[in-house]
Amino acid sequence: MWFALKALSTAGYGPVLDACASCGAATGPGVPVSFDPGAGGVVCAACGERGVPVMQGTVGMMKFLQDADVGGLRSVRADGKMLREARALLGDHVAYHCGRAPKSSSVIDSLS
């Protein structure tokens, strides 16, 4: 997941995780958000009519991974539910921007 977020960000397709991707409103702990690949990332409640509701812990973990260097990965603590949600959101984001899910996604999922 770390590599995918880094690769997407380097290519200019990284999801917006620190503000509403639609209107730019601040998001953070305690602010309910949804994830909308079409908007480019998390969206606030006012813009989230098409998005999928997402747990704040998942957004925080994804933001940390997006910003972390490889040494910071040792400090990541996430439960299985957050990891599954993040993997699904990232898969939807990649599929939206590629027009389809890459074939490598199923191979990577089978290894984890």
Secondary structure, 3 states (H helix, E strand, C coil): CHHHHHHHHHHCCCCECCECCCCCCECCCCCCEEEECCCCEEEECCCCCCCEEECHHHHHHHHHHHHCCHHHHHHCCCCHHHHHHHHHHHHHHHHHHHCCCCHHHHHHHHHC
